[in-house]
Amino acid sequence: TEMTLQGNNFGLNPTVTVAGAAAVVTSATHSMVQFLLPPGQGTNRPVMVTAGGQSGTPLNFSYQPPAVSS
């Protein structure tokens, strides 16, 4: 699942972690980062963006595992 964060000062090569797991960044600008959520699930998982050696304030995010309905 791809997720988009909007903000500022993301730099040119930000990294993203979700609950400490590295996410694959697919696109980034100074004001937007798109990334693929790493496998997992959970409630209030901290999402952290790091750019230029500085980490931003974590944003808590919740997501569910895939479910088969038929």
N, C-alpha and C positions, 0 to 999 in steps of 0.2 A: 504494500500500500504506500502510495506517495503522499507526503505531507508537505505543506508549505507554511513557513513562518515568515511573518513580516515584521520589520523593525528598522534599525539603523546601525551603521558602523560595523557591518558584517565583514568588511574587507573583501579581498578577492578570492581567498582560499580558505573559507571557514570549514571547521569540522563540527560534526553533530554527534552527540551521544544520547541514548535513551536508556535511562536506568543503568548507566555505565557501559552499555553495549554500543559499539561504533555503528553509525548509520552511514549508508552510501549517499553522498551528496551528488545529486543529478544536475543541479543548476544553482548558481548563486550570483547575486549582485550585492551592492552595498546595502540594499534595503529589503532583500528577499533571499531565502534559502529554501530550496526544494530538496527533499531527501526521501529515501526509502526506509520505512520503519523496519527495524530488525525483527526477527521472529520473536514471539513472546506474547504475553498478555499481562494485564495488571491494572490496578487502580492507582492513580496519583504517581505515575512513573515520571521522574524528572527528565525533562528534555533540556540539554545544555548546548549552547553554541559557543565555540572557541574560535577566535580570530586574532591573528597577530600576537599570540601568546597570552591573550586575555580572555577570560571566560565571563559570559553574561550571567544574569540571574536566571536560575532554572525556572522553567515553566512546567507545571504538572499536567500530565495528559493521561487519559485512561483509554485502553482499547481491549477489545475482546478477541479471542481466538477465532479462526474460521469455523463455521458450523455447516454440516451437510444436512440438507432438509429432505433429500430424496435420492 
